[in-house]
Amino acid sequence: MVAFLLAVPTYWTHPEGRGGEEIFFDHPTPLNTPGTLRRTLESLVPLVEPGVVAVGVVAAPTVAELGPAMEAWLEELLASPPLPYPVVLFGPSHLALLQEFLRVRGKAAWFDLLSLTGYGAIRNITLVLANLLEAEVLVSLDDDEVVEDNDFLAKISTDLAYLGQHHPVFGLAGLYENADGRVFVPEPETSWGLFWPKLRWMNQTFAELLNSEELLPRTPLALGGNMVLPAKLFRRLPFDPCIPRGEDVDYVANAAKWGIPFFFDKNLRILHLPPEKPHPTWLKLRQDLVRFAYARRKLREQEPHPELVRVSPLKLAPYPGNFLTDELEEKAYRSHTLLALEYLAAGDAEGARRTLENLHLLQQEKTCRENAFKSYLDLANRWQELQTWLADPEIAAQARQVLWGQP
């Protein structure tokens, strides 16, 4: 139906940010505030072309009870004033409709593949949305971005045409620019940061990619807000909903296990304007620690398989590979001990306690008996079945009618 779907996940929380949260998001927008979504959608106006480029918004609340209020607020936000193009909105009510659509057709076994709980699950809904709209290419964005380059999609088309001559299935990754024009992220000037060099290794990876003599070098990471997935890829592999954050980087690592490469275009840039993150340092570190331990487990538990290739941490270095080695524990203990001491020096005993709890979670992840590799392999196989079924034009048209009242 369309060549491109520009998919924008958006995350919402209680008015004024006051209230409990069941789901962790970096910076959810308080309801009844304009947030940044409208700015992102307005920046897409030069790119949208009816019948060629569509825009989809996937909305998730931090707690289920906010779903109806969130959808009502988004409908008002999108209509005041109206955008010069239609937006396909998918929220909790649409999820319920889609699950009912599956149930009455005897496909209830796929319910667990569809969720708005967590980053990976929400990205998966964007993949489903692309399939239902019969898009050839999914362009994954975020709601804190501005696309300033009117040739953005033309550059993607050129890259896809070139890569398609050499690779049957592949992905494409672009770059963020900060408000000051820089592409590297400031590194924390703290003692604990020296032993948790996430941003340093991320910057090192981008520096190597930017300095590569190849036109489109292979990359071990991608940014979820500037990520391009052709239909052959988004119908084949899902994001892993078990990972608490970093689902974009994890997706690249999972694709590598299927021999599917990602390539980096240094000229494919998006302006990244994130708001302040409300969460304490110990909680952000917790999310990273759990995700790296889990991703490492998926690497360690790999088994020979006729469709797969073995991926080592070295293949994913510097980032995220350097965090997926046997040295993860040492990095974790040193950085968390120093951070806990910083909290104590500031008189925040609770922050120190929470920091050290992270190390207990690391031990729990290490002793988990579930085989993470086999679980993702099963997920990918079931995902392909779901997406193949939804790709049938008749099924897709019926689903669109149920969800949005249009064939």
CORWOPE-V582342 format. One record per run of one state. SS is the DSSP state (alpha for helix, beta for strand, coil for the rest). FROM is the first residue (numbers start at 1). TO is the last residue. If there is no record, write none. Layout:
SS & FROM & TO
SS & FROM & TO
//
This chain:
coil & 1 & 1
beta & 2 & 13
coil & 14 & 14
alpha & 15 & 17
coil & 18 & 28
beta & 29 & 30
coil & 31 & 36
alpha & 37 & 43
coil & 44 & 48
beta & 49 & 49
coil & 50 & 52
beta & 53 & 61
coil & 62 & 63
alpha & 64 & 79
coil & 80 & 81
beta & 82 & 82
coil & 83 & 86
beta & 87 & 90
coil & 91 & 91
alpha & 92 & 103
coil & 104 & 107
alpha & 108 & 113
coil & 114 & 118
alpha & 119 & 132
coil & 133 & 134
beta & 135 & 142
coil & 143 & 144
beta & 145 & 146
coil & 147 & 151
alpha & 152 & 164
coil & 165 & 169
beta & 170 & 177
coil & 178 & 190
alpha & 191 & 194
coil & 195 & 197
alpha & 198 & 210
coil & 211 & 217
beta & 218 & 218
coil & 219 & 226
beta & 227 & 230
alpha & 231 & 234
coil & 235 & 246
alpha & 247 & 257
coil & 258 & 260
beta & 261 & 272
coil & 273 & 280
alpha & 281 & 300
coil & 301 & 312
alpha & 313 & 316
coil & 317 & 320
alpha & 321 & 323
coil & 324 & 327
alpha & 328 & 345
coil & 346 & 348
alpha & 349 & 366
coil & 367 & 371
alpha & 372 & 390
coil & 391 & 392
alpha & 393 & 404
coil & 405 & 407
//
